[in-house]
Amino acid sequence: MPDNVKDFPTGIDLKDEDIYEAMQGIPGYLDITSGDFKELYSLAYRRALERLSRAVTAAEIMTTDVVAVKPGTPVAEVAAAMGRRGVSGVPVVNAGHKVVGVISEKDFLSRMGVKEPRNFMSLVAGCLLTKGCVALPIKRALAADLMTSPAVTVAPDTPVRDIAALLTQKGINRVAVTDPAGRLLGLVCRGDIVKATMGRGAS
Amino acid sequence: MIGTYFRKMTATTQSPPRVSLAEICWSWLGGFLGIAAVAYLNYGWLDATGLLLIIGSFGASAVLIYGAIKSPLAQPRNLLGGHVLSALIGVTAFNLLAPHLWLAAALAVATSIALMHATKTLHPPGGATALIAVIGGPQVTNLGYLYALMPVGAGALIMLAVALLVNNLAPRRRYPEFWW
């Protein structure tokens, strides 16, 4: 069996004995070895996974119950909304509901004087090392000042596979799903992709 | 590099399990009836005419179509296609290259393997059918291209009919997996 197949995850740890016993359960002579079967199974399993992830689209897994903020929303309100909903990013939409940007925790961190803002812990470190609140520099800022713009958006029929590649490539955690006119339809975050894979893969 | 080459000669897996006693009996019965049909017609009816209905490669076909009936190699497309195409190749090789029989034999077998691959009709006994067309002596070579029709085509058809009738008598057998 080629090495690239041997180490490929097959979903379950398939042992030679399992295949041998299964072959005994089928009457008649099967002219295939358990090794060949395992190789075939691994490749077929990989194809099935690819097909499933290709088939599922953004529209099917996106979160539609999204809190969106306006460019003129004060960042304090943005932060409060994110905290309330337990989300780490929100889209910013204009009056026509078109997505003009996205605000994530990262945008907050980078504007709060945290050098090399990697995560929340760098903020904690910044807090502990200085006097006063590190949020002061952005106290009066608006969503439009902090947001990353233009936002990374995808069409509803984008395959989940492509979204996963996009998130990895851009180093971001969510994309806004928009209609052709750029209006917000929903949000796909990394968690949505994980959930979709679990639901399909396990069944 | 050399190490990799020799390592490939070590095995990677185990032999498939032994089949049940019932399976062995059905394989025996199929083999007996299939060969009996072509052999009886050959010796009982055709002996005087100089025609043939049985050739050595049918023994090998019997192993597949009565003993390994799930194998892709044992399906009707492979049985008929493999035998007839290989017979045509064998006769052609003999016609072109006799009396250089060693070359005709090698070309016949190698080309029939390639053609069976290309036409998705791989049937191991086909290689023997091609070889017999070259080394079978005057009784075979005098037939010319008739060899592909009879004994090869007709004999394979009879063997196929027996396979359809006998294999499907067995409660846990089903033949064929695919026709074409």
Boltz contact constraints between the chains, C-beta under 6 A:
constraints:
  - contact:
      token1: [A, 1]
      token2: [B, 12]
      max_distance: 6.0
  - contact:
      token1: [A, 23]
      token2: [B, 16]
      max_distance: 6.0
  - contact:
      token1: [A, 23]
      token2: [B, 17]
      max_distance: 6.0
  - contact:
      token1: [A, 24]
      token2: [B, 17]
      max_distance: 6.0
  - contact:
      token1: [A, 27]
      token2: [B, 172]
      max_distance: 6.0
  - contact:
      token1: [A, 28]
      token2: [B, 23]
      max_distance: 6.0
  - contact:
      token1: [A, 28]
      token2: [B, 70]
      max_distance: 6.0
  - contact:
      token1: [A, 29]
      token2: [B, 19]
      max_distance: 6.0
  - contact:
      token1: [A, 29]
      token2: [B, 68]
      max_distance: 6.0
  - contact:
      token1: [A, 30]
      token2: [B, 16]
      max_distance: 6.0
  - contact:
      token1: [A, 31]
      token2: [B, 68]
      max_distance: 6.0
  - contact:
      token1: [A, 31]
      token2: [B, 71]
      max_distance: 6.0
  - contact:
      token1: [A, 33]
      token2: [B, 13]
      max_distance: 6.0
  - contact:
      token1: [A, 34]
      token2: [B, 13]
      max_distance: 6.0
  - contact:
      token1: [A, 35]
      token2: [B, 12]
      max_distance: 6.0
  - contact:
      token1: [A, 35]
      token2: [B, 13]
      max_distance: 6.0
